[in-house]
Amino acid sequence: MKTHEKITGQHLIDLGFQPRKWFKDAISYINSNDLDNDAMLAYLEQFRLPPMLDLHEVAVPFKVNIKAENELEEKNVDAVVSSMKVLMRTPTLVGGSIMPDACPTGPAGTIPVGGVAVAKNAIHPGLHSADICCSVMLSDFGKTDPKMVLDAAHASTHFGGGGRERDEQFRFPADLLEEFENNYFLRDNQMIQTARKQLGTQGDGNHFLFIGTSKKTGNTMMVTHHGSRGVGARLFDEGMKVAERYRKDLSEKTLKQNAWIPFDTEDGQNYWDALQIVRSWTKKNHECIHDATAKKLDVTIENRYWNEHNFVFKDGDLFYHAKGATPLDEKFLPDITGPRLIPLNMSEPVLIVEGKSTTNNLGFAPHGAGRNMSRTAHKKLKVDQTVQEVFDEETKGLDVRFYSNEIDITELPSAYKNAATVRSQMKEFGLGKVIDEVMPFGSIMAGDWQKNAPWKVKRRKKLERMKAAEAVKSEK
């Protein structure tokens, strides 16, 4: 190749490089510095990719901490194990486990809820999913009347899609805002506006606010369950796009949902930092609701602790992706202040547990009761009863509320696995020791927020007033 000949993208393709974003800058550098053939090849070597990684010939072994106790559970367990076998052929994975609350979430190879997958030097966005840092926080309200706490919490929290109105928003901490602004994945203005509006909100689905009393002390305790809302969902989307670019370069045979970002890249470092920032935002999200409830009651919170159960945890060059699994080992929790929390369903206690890593649990426990069937299948089981009948039967003796005033029967106890089964399998497989229980008094969930959400009612009334005012003006 002549040194005076201008290099083009075709030259790089002929040399075996795939067209990428770096082509433009590399071509400009080569031509502006008039690199000869040897110098050009030496310069281009930094962009040469390693050989494609193939899938493991057989699935990496994983621990099965679940067993079926009836025909329905057999189908569930078979689906979970089959999906894990496909997942564990992903080249980066070196270990895994499934918990007693495991249930399938997608096509074969998709990590199930209740799954743990350990990767070497790689972060897999699809293995933590869109609900990044789904987590639980407990605050101890001492001997305060549980109904008073539930009423104050109802007036302080916010369920459903979207965020708070401007005049109801919590203050976004300046140091946290600075972290958002300095991270490649989080500095987008829309991301920051979402973080502002959704601070102090709990979303929908199985997210809840639970009030109960400690079996050990009798103190009233409040437990909230939610993740990073739209903030985490947006980060997940961006992470999956970046991971897909790496998948095309590193391992085309890897399933798209299992693509990864190498940790030892700038993208990997930025994504890891973004996860930690979103973790801080989510923790603050819980704190806003708990602190607002305490302020409304004018009481002092006696104790507080929290843990995520849907996140990526780092130990050296190993990344533990927990898709709905509670970290037992303290090494996974840099800000640990107490034991871990495992909610089951609204009529069962929230378990307070502690434990150590074993070869079975890999340092994790279940995150709840899980499901044996879809929401649609559950509704079909209840077709002979009215919604109110199902509600009355399953919440007897409890103060259960739906923030939207619309009951969602797919979040009632019968929609979930048998809590006693989960607890017995926790004991059988060594998945944490129960040291206390928060006995249920009542809870709040979103319900069918799209139908009759309080802020939608408020907005409709506001529009009605505006229209009425306009009508009065037009008549004058």
C-alpha positions as CSV (number, residue, x, y, z in Angstrom):
1,M,0.0,0.0,0.0
2,K,1.4,3.4,-0.9
3,T,2.0,5.8,1.9
4,H,0.4,8.7,0.0
5,E,-2.8,6.8,-0.8
6,K,-5.7,8.0,1.3
7,I,-7.1,5.3,3.6
8,T,-10.8,4.7,3.5
9,G,-13.2,2.5,5.4
10,Q,-13.0,-0.1,2.7
11,H,-9.3,-0.5,3.4
12,L,-10.1,-1.2,7.1
13,I,-12.8,-3.7,6.1
14,D,-10.3,-5.4,3.7
15,L,-8.0,-5.8,6.7
16,G,-10.7,-7.7,8.6
17,F,-12.2,-4.9,10.7
18,Q,-16.0,-4.6,11.1
19,P,-17.4,-1.1,10.5
20,R,-17.7,0.7,13.9
21,K,-17.9,4.2,15.3
22,W,-14.1,4.4,15.7
23,F,-13.6,4.1,11.9
24,K,-14.0,7.8,11.3
25,D,-11.5,8.9,13.9
26,A,-9.0,6.2,13.0
27,I,-9.1,7.0,9.3
28,S,-8.6,10.7,10.0
29,Y,-5.6,9.9,12.3
30,I,-4.0,7.6,9.8
31,N,-4.3,10.0,6.9
32,S,-3.4,13.2,8.9
33,N,-0.2,11.4,10.2
34,D,0.6,9.8,6.9
35,L,1.2,6.4,8.6
36,D,3.0,3.9,6.5
37,N,1.7,0.3,6.2
38,D,3.6,-1.0,9.3
39,A,2.7,2.0,11.5
40,M,-0.9,1.9,10.4
41,L,-1.2,-1.8,11.3
42,A,0.4,-1.2,14.7
43,Y,-2.0,1.6,15.3
44,L,-5.1,-0.4,14.2
45,E,-4.1,-3.3,16.5
46,Q,-5.8,-1.6,19.5
47,F,-9.2,-1.9,17.6
48,R,-8.8,-5.6,16.7
49,L,-11.3,-7.7,18.6
50,P,-10.6,-11.1,20.2
51,P,-12.0,-14.2,18.6
52,M,-15.8,-14.7,19.1
53,L,-16.7,-16.4,22.3
54,D,-18.7,-19.5,21.9
55,L,-21.4,-20.8,24.3
56,H,-20.3,-23.3,26.9
57,E,-20.8,-26.8,25.5
58,V,-22.8,-27.7,28.5
59,A,-24.5,-25.6,31.1
60,V,-22.4,-24.4,34.0
61,P,-23.6,-26.3,37.1
62,F,-26.1,-24.4,39.3
63,K,-27.8,-25.1,42.6
64,V,-31.5,-25.9,42.7
65,N,-32.9,-24.8,46.0
66,I,-36.5,-25.5,45.1
67,K,-38.7,-28.6,44.8
68,A,-42.2,-29.1,43.6
69,E,-44.9,-30.3,46.0
70,N,-47.8,-30.5,43.6
71,E,-48.5,-30.8,39.8
72,L,-48.8,-27.0,39.3
73,E,-45.4,-26.5,41.0
74,E,-43.9,-29.2,38.9
75,K,-44.6,-27.3,35.7
76,N,-43.2,-24.1,37.3
77,V,-40.0,-25.8,38.6
78,D,-39.4,-27.6,35.2
79,A,-39.8,-24.3,33.3
80,V,-37.4,-22.6,35.7
81,V,-34.7,-25.3,35.6
82,S,-35.0,-25.6,31.8
83,S,-34.5,-21.8,31.4
84,M,-31.5,-21.8,33.7
85,K,-29.9,-24.6,31.8
86,V,-30.0,-22.4,28.6
87,L,-28.9,-19.3,30.5
88,M,-25.9,-21.1,32.1
89,R,-24.3,-21.7,28.7
90,T,-23.6,-18.0,28.4
91,P,-19.7,-17.7,28.1
92,T,-19.2,-15.3,31.1
93,L,-21.1,-17.3,33.6
94,V,-19.3,-19.4,36.2
95,G,-22.0,-20.3,38.8
96,G,-25.7,-19.9,39.6
97,S,-28.6,-20.9,41.9
98,I,-32.4,-20.7,42.0
99,M,-34.5,-20.0,45.1
100,P,-37.7,-21.6,46.4
101,D,-39.8,-18.6,45.1
102,A,-38.4,-19.0,41.5
103,C,-40.8,-18.6,38.6
104,P,-40.1,-18.2,34.8
105,T,-40.2,-14.7,33.2
106,G,-39.7,-15.2,29.5
107,P,-38.4,-17.5,26.7
108,A,-35.9,-20.2,27.5
109,G,-32.6,-18.7,28.6
110,T,-34.2,-15.8,30.4
111,I,-33.1,-15.6,34.1
112,P,-36.1,-16.5,36.3
113,V,-37.3,-14.5,39.2
114,G,-35.5,-16.1,42.1
115,G,-32.4,-16.7,40.0
116,V,-28.8,-15.9,40.8
117,A,-26.2,-15.9,38.0
118,V,-22.5,-15.3,38.7
119,A,-20.4,-13.7,35.8
120,K,-16.7,-13.2,35.6
121,N,-15.7,-9.6,34.8
122,A,-19.0,-8.8,33.1
123,I,-22.3,-7.0,33.9
124,H,-25.4,-8.4,32.2
125,P,-28.2,-5.7,32.2
126,G,-30.8,-8.4,31.2
127,L,-30.0,-10.4,34.4
128,H,-31.0,-7.6,36.7
129,S,-33.8,-6.5,34.4
130,A,-35.6,-3.1,34.2
131,D,-36.6,-3.0,37.9
132,I,-33.1,-2.1,39.1
133,C,-32.6,-2.2,42.8
134,C,-36.1,-3.4,43.7
135,S,-35.8,-3.3,47.4
136,V,-37.3,-3.3,50.9
137,M,-36.9,-0.9,53.8
138,L,-38.1,-1.3,57.4
139,S,-38.6,1.5,59.9
140,D,-39.4,0.8,63.6
141,F,-42.1,3.2,64.9
142,G,-41.9,1.9,68.4
143,K,-45.2,1.6,70.2
144,T,-47.1,3.9,67.8
145,D,-50.6,2.7,67.0
146,P,-50.3,0.7,63.7
147,K,-53.5,2.2,62.3
148,M,-52.1,5.7,62.9
149,V,-48.9,4.7,61.0
150,L,-50.9,3.2,58.2
151,D,-53.1,6.3,57.9
152,A,-50.1,8.6,57.9
153,A,-48.3,6.5,55.4
154,H,-51.4,6.5,53.1
155,A,-51.2,10.3,53.2
156,S,-47.5,10.3,52.5
157,T,-46.8,7.8,49.8
158,H,-47.7,7.7,46.1
159,F,-48.5,4.7,43.9
160,G,-49.1,4.3,40.2
161,G,-47.5,5.5,37.0
162,G,-45.9,8.8,36.6
163,G,-44.6,11.0,39.4
164,R,-45.6,13.7,41.9
165,E,-47.0,17.1,41.0
166,R,-44.4,19.8,41.2
167,D,-45.8,21.2,44.5
168,E,-45.7,17.7,46.1
169,Q,-42.2,16.7,45.0
170,F,-39.4,15.9,47.5
171,R,-36.2,17.8,47.3
172,F,-33.6,16.1,45.1
173,P,-30.3,16.0,47.2
174,A,-27.7,18.2,45.6
175,D,-24.9,15.7,46.0
176,L,-27.0,13.0,44.3
177,L,-27.9,15.4,41.5
178,E,-24.2,16.0,40.9
179,E,-23.6,12.3,40.6
180,F,-26.4,12.0,38.0
181,E,-24.9,14.9,36.1
182,N,-21.4,13.4,36.1
183,N,-22.4,9.9,34.9
184,Y,-22.5,9.1,31.2
185,F,-25.7,7.0,31.5
186,L,-27.6,9.3,33.9
187,R,-26.8,12.9,32.9
188,D,-29.6,13.1,30.3
189,N,-32.0,15.9,31.2
190,Q,-35.1,13.6,30.8
191,M,-33.5,11.1,33.2
192,I,-32.9,13.8,35.8
193,Q,-36.4,15.1,35.4
194,T,-37.8,11.6,35.9
195,A,-35.7,11.2,39.0
196,R,-37.1,14.5,40.4
197,K,-40.7,13.7,39.8
198,Q,-40.6,10.1,40.9
199,L,-38.7,10.5,44.1
200,G,-41.0,9.3,46.9
201,T,-43.2,7.1,44.6
202,Q,-43.8,3.4,44.6
203,G,-45.1,2.4,41.2
204,D,-47.5,-0.5,40.8
205,G,-47.6,-4.3,40.4
206,N,-46.4,-6.1,43.5
207,H,-44.9,-3.0,45.2
208,F,-46.5,-2.3,48.6
209,L,-46.4,-0.4,51.9
210,F,-46.9,-2.9,54.8
211,I,-47.6,-2.1,58.4
212,G,-47.2,-4.8,61.1
213,T,-45.9,-5.5,64.6
214,S,-42.7,-7.2,65.6
215,K,-43.3,-10.7,67.0
216,K,-40.3,-10.1,69.2
217,T,-40.8,-6.6,70.6
218,G,-44.4,-5.7,69.7
219,N,-43.2,-2.5,68.0
220,T,-45.0,-1.1,65.0
221,M,-43.0,-1.5,61.8
222,M,-43.4,-0.1,58.3
223,V,-42.0,-1.9,55.3
224,T,-41.9,-0.5,51.8
225,H,-41.2,-2.4,48.6
226,H,-40.3,-0.8,45.3
227,G,-37.4,-0.2,43.0
228,S,-35.9,2.6,41.0
229,R,-39.1,3.3,38.9
230,G,-38.6,5.1,35.6
231,V,-35.0,6.0,36.5
232,G,-34.0,2.3,36.6
233,A,-36.0,1.4,33.5
234,R,-34.3,4.1,31.5
235,L,-30.8,3.0,32.6
236,F,-31.7,-0.6,31.8
237,D,-32.7,0.3,28.2
238,E,-29.4,2.2,27.7
239,G,-27.5,-0.7,29.3
240,M,-29.1,-3.2,27.0
241,K,-28.2,-1.2,23.9
242,V,-24.6,-1.0,24.9
243,A,-24.5,-4.7,25.8
244,E,-25.9,-5.6,22.4
245,R,-23.1,-3.8,20.7
246,Y,-20.6,-5.9,22.7
247,R,-22.6,-9.0,22.0
248,K,-22.2,-8.5,18.2
249,D,-18.4,-8.1,18.6
250,L,-17.8,-10.7,21.4
251,S,-20.3,-13.5,21.2
252,E,-23.0,-13.5,18.5
253,K,-24.4,-16.8,19.7
254,T,-25.2,-15.4,23.1
255,L,-29.0,-14.7,23.5
256,K,-29.8,-11.0,23.2
257,Q,-31.3,-10.9,26.7
258,N,-28.1,-12.2,28.1
259,A,-25.7,-9.7,26.4
260,W,-23.1,-8.2,28.7
261,I,-20.9,-5.2,29.1
262,P,-17.2,-6.1,30.0
263,F,-16.4,-4.5,33.3
264,D,-12.8,-3.6,32.3
265,T,-14.1,-1.1,29.7
266,E,-15.1,2.5,30.0
267,D,-18.7,1.5,29.3
268,G,-18.4,-1.1,32.1
269,Q,-17.1,1.3,34.6
270,N,-19.7,3.9,33.8
271,Y,-22.5,1.4,33.9
272,W,-21.3,0.0,37.3
273,D,-21.1,3.6,38.7
274,A,-24.6,4.3,37.3
275,L,-26.0,1.2,39.1
276,Q,-24.6,2.5,42.4
277,I,-26.1,5.9,41.8
278,V,-29.5,4.5,41.1
279,R,-29.1,2.4,44.2
280,S,-28.6,5.6,46.2
281,W,-31.6,7.2,44.5
282,T,-33.8,4.2,45.3
283,K,-32.7,4.2,49.0
284,K,-33.5,7.9,49.2
285,N,-36.9,7.1,47.6
286,H,-37.7,4.8,50.4
287,E,-36.4,7.2,53.0
288,C,-38.6,10.0,51.7
289,I,-41.8,8.0,52.3
290,H,-40.7,6.7,55.7
291,D,-39.5,10.1,56.9
292,A,-42.6,11.9,55.7
293,T,-44.8,9.4,57.6
294,A,-42.8,9.9,60.8
295,K,-43.0,13.7,60.4
296,K,-46.7,13.5,60.0
297,L,-47.0,11.5,63.2
298,D,-44.3,13.6,65.0
299,V,-42.6,10.4,66.2
300,T,-38.9,9.4,66.1
301,I,-38.0,6.3,64.1
302,E,-36.2,3.9,66.5
303,N,-34.4,1.7,63.9
304,R,-34.1,1.3,60.2
305,Y,-32.5,-1.1,57.7
306,W,-33.0,-2.1,54.1
307,N,-31.7,-4.4,51.3
308,E,-32.2,-4.7,47.6
309,H,-33.2,-8.0,46.1
310,N,-32.9,-7.2,42.4
311,F,-29.4,-6.0,41.7
312,V,-25.8,-6.8,40.7
313,F,-23.4,-7.4,43.6
314,K,-19.6,-7.4,43.2
315,D,-17.0,-9.6,44.9
316,G,-13.6,-9.2,43.3
317,D,-14.0,-9.9,39.6
318,L,-17.2,-11.8,40.1
319,F,-20.6,-10.2,39.5
320,Y,-23.6,-11.8,41.2
321,H,-26.7,-11.0,39.3
322,A,-29.7,-11.5,41.6
323,K,-33.0,-11.4,39.8
324,G,-35.3,-11.4,42.8
325,A,-32.9,-12.9,45.4
326,T,-32.1,-11.4,48.8
327,P,-28.4,-11.0,49.7
328,L,-27.5,-12.8,52.9
329,D,-23.8,-12.2,52.9
330,E,-22.7,-8.9,54.4
331,K,-20.0,-8.5,51.7
332,F,-22.7,-7.6,49.2
333,L,-24.1,-4.7,51.4
334,P,-21.7,-1.8,51.8
335,D,-24.1,0.1,54.0
336,I,-25.6,-2.7,56.1
337,T,-27.2,-1.6,59.3
338,G,-29.2,-4.7,60.2
339,P,-30.6,-8.0,59.1
340,R,-32.4,-8.6,55.7
341,L,-36.1,-8.6,54.9
342,I,-38.2,-11.2,53.0
343,P,-41.9,-10.3,52.5
344,L,-44.3,-13.2,51.6
345,N,-47.8,-11.8,51.0
346,M,-50.1,-9.2,52.6
347,S,-51.6,-11.8,55.0
348,E,-48.2,-13.3,56.0
349,P,-45.4,-11.9,58.1
350,V,-42.4,-10.1,56.7
351,L,-39.5,-12.3,57.7
352,I,-36.4,-10.7,59.2
353,V,-33.4,-13.0,58.4
354,E,-29.7,-13.3,58.6
355,G,-27.3,-15.8,57.2
356,K,-23.9,-16.6,55.6
357,S,-22.8,-17.8,52.2
358,T,-22.9,-21.6,51.5
359,T,-22.2,-23.7,48.4
360,N,-26.0,-24.0,48.1
361,N,-27.1,-20.4,48.5
362,L,-24.1,-18.5,47.1
363,G,-24.8,-15.8,49.7
364,F,-28.5,-15.4,48.8
365,A,-32.0,-16.2,50.1
366,P,-35.5,-15.9,48.5
367,H,-37.0,-12.5,48.0
368,G,-40.6,-13.4,48.6
369,A,-43.2,-16.0,47.9
370,G,-43.1,-15.9,44.0
371,R,-45.9,-17.1,41.7
372,N,-46.8,-20.5,40.3
373,M,-49.1,-19.0,37.6
374,S,-49.6,-15.8,35.6
375,R,-52.0,-13.1,36.6
376,T,-54.4,-14.1,33.9
377,A,-54.4,-17.7,35.0
378,H,-55.1,-16.6,38.6
379,K,-58.1,-14.5,37.5
380,K,-59.5,-17.5,35.7
381,L,-59.3,-19.5,38.9
382,K,-61.5,-16.9,40.6
383,V,-64.1,-16.5,37.8
384,D,-66.9,-17.9,40.0
385,Q,-66.4,-15.1,42.6
386,T,-66.8,-11.4,42.4
387,V,-63.7,-9.2,43.0
388,Q,-65.2,-8.0,46.3
389,E,-65.9,-11.6,47.5
390,V,-62.3,-12.6,46.8
391,F,-61.0,-9.5,48.5
392,D,-63.2,-10.0,51.6
393,E,-62.2,-13.7,51.9
394,E,-58.5,-13.2,51.6
395,T,-58.0,-10.0,53.6
396,K,-60.2,-10.8,56.6
397,G,-58.9,-9.2,59.7
398,L,-56.5,-6.9,57.8
399,D,-56.6,-3.3,56.8
400,V,-55.8,-3.7,53.2
401,R,-56.1,-0.7,50.9
402,F,-55.6,0.0,47.2
403,Y,-54.2,3.5,46.5
404,S,-56.4,3.8,43.4
405,N,-59.5,2.5,45.2
406,E,-59.6,-0.3,42.6
407,I,-58.9,-3.8,43.9
408,D,-56.3,-5.9,42.1
409,I,-57.0,-9.6,42.9
410,T,-53.8,-10.7,41.3
411,E,-52.0,-9.2,44.3
412,L,-54.0,-11.0,46.9
413,P,-52.5,-13.9,48.8
414,S,-53.9,-16.7,46.6
415,A,-52.0,-15.3,43.6
416,Y,-48.7,-16.3,45.3
417,K,-47.0,-19.5,46.2
418,N,-47.8,-21.1,49.5
419,A,-45.8,-19.1,52.1
420,A,-45.3,-22.1,54.4
421,T,-43.7,-24.0,51.5
422,V,-41.3,-21.2,50.8
423,R,-40.4,-21.1,54.5
424,S,-39.9,-24.8,54.8
425,Q,-37.6,-24.9,51.8
426,M,-35.6,-21.9,53.1
427,K,-34.9,-24.1,56.2
428,E,-34.3,-27.3,54.2
429,F,-31.7,-25.6,51.8
430,G,-30.1,-23.3,54.4
431,L,-31.3,-20.1,52.9
432,G,-31.2,-17.8,55.9
433,K,-32.3,-18.0,59.6
434,V,-35.5,-16.2,60.6
435,I,-34.7,-14.0,63.7
436,D,-38.0,-12.0,63.9
437,E,-41.3,-11.6,62.0
438,V,-43.4,-8.5,61.3
439,M,-46.9,-9.7,61.9
440,P,-49.4,-8.2,59.4
441,F,-51.8,-5.4,60.4
442,G,-52.5,-3.8,57.0
443,S,-51.0,-2.7,53.7
444,I,-51.4,-0.4,50.7
445,M,-50.9,-1.4,47.0
446,A,-51.4,0.5,43.8
447,G,-54.4,-1.5,42.5
448,D,-55.7,-0.6,39.1
449,W,-54.2,2.8,39.1
450,Q,-54.9,3.5,35.4
451,K,-58.7,3.4,36.1
452,N,-59.2,5.6,39.0
453,A,-55.9,6.9,40.4
454,P,-56.3,9.8,43.0
455,W,-54.1,12.2,41.0
456,K,-56.1,11.4,37.9
457,V,-59.3,12.2,39.8
458,K,-57.7,15.4,41.0
459,R,-56.6,16.3,37.5
460,R,-60.0,15.6,36.1
461,K,-61.6,17.9,38.7
462,K,-59.1,20.6,37.9
463,L,-59.9,20.4,34.2
464,E,-63.6,20.5,35.0
465,R,-63.1,23.6,37.1
466,M,-61.1,25.2,34.3
467,K,-63.7,24.4,31.7
468,A,-66.4,25.7,34.0
469,A,-64.4,29.0,34.4
470,E,-64.0,29.2,30.6
471,A,-67.7,28.7,30.1
472,V,-68.5,31.5,32.6
473,K,-66.1,33.8,30.7
474,S,-67.6,33.0,27.3
475,E,-71.1,33.9,28.6
476,K,-70.0,37.4,29.7
